[in-house]
Amino acid sequence: MWGWSTIGFIFIGVAGGFILSRLVLGKIEAISQTTRDIMSGDMSRRLPLNATDDEFDHLAVSLNAMLERNEALVTSIRQVTDDIAHDMRRPLAHLRQHLEDLSGVSLPPAGTETLSQARDNLDEALEIFSSLLKLAQIEADDRAPDSQALDAQDLLVMISDLYRPILEDRNQSLDLRMPSLNMRLEGNRVLLTQMLANLLENATNHCPAGSRITLSASAQSTTVTIVIADNGPGIPAHERERVFDKMVRLDRSRSVPGTGLGLSMVRAIVRLHRGQIRLLDNEPGLRCEIAFPKVSDVTS
């Protein structure tokens, strides 16, 4: 009798410990998943409350209050940036028109050269403001507009046909590799084309003559992965996340044309399409992998 009671107590203890550990691990996993979603860019995510008023609920309430405050600060900073870009673009456009009017006036050679440089500098500023406004619009959307089922192969063929002559003029080569079939994804054709264009321009601008750039795509069970790889100088591992921030340009890239917003635009477009992007070492060079949700055979 004593033996059966001991076995019963042991069984109840083990079962209770297992259930309790599962409950605790479930709550921890919910917190971890919310944290991962926030790190992926979804600032609206909050920790779930179980209405049990236990320590986990107290922690969730405190963390949610912190997340609310952080989201408000990020939104405020983003709004200020957007307002500045919008308000400054108009007077700069007027200034550009005034400079254009001066081009018809007879000026000495030095004045003509100065006027030309002023127009070039102003065009660069206008491009930055236009890119900031477009980036703000993309970041404000919660889903890609005019979304439709697209074939990754069609997108890559189109962009490679467009950029291959440009790379050849720079004594660079562009290889297109697509071994997989059924590489359909859902998205906005214009935005995805711009994403690929930004990545190819970034690769060709930072690679020397004689470099090879590879554009490929493959399909897995639930994702379509697009890869842009080169054998250029690459990006140091500790800088690969920072280059996605706005207006960030590495020291060795200062002499390369650009606004510092190309990769920020790329990441915003990827997130808008529920994708993931990462930069890797291509040994040598840089390898950019972008994974998008795959459109299933049923819906395609």
Secondary structure, 3 states (H helix, E strand, C coil): CHHHHHHHHHHHHHHHHHHHHHHHHHHHHHHHHHHHHHHCCCCCCCCCCCCCCCHHHHHHHHHHHHHHHHHHHHHHHHHHHHHHHHHHHHHHHHHHHHHHHHCCCCCCHHHHHHHHHHHHHHHHHHHHHHHHHHHHHHHHCCCCCCCEEEEHHHHHHHHHHHHHHHHHHCCCEEEEECCCCCCEEEECHHHHHHHHHHHHHHHHHHCCCCCEEEEEEEECCCEEEEEEEECCCCCCHHHCCHHHCCCCCCHHHCCCCCCCCHHHHHHHHHHHCCCEEEEEECCCCEEEEEEEEECCCCCC
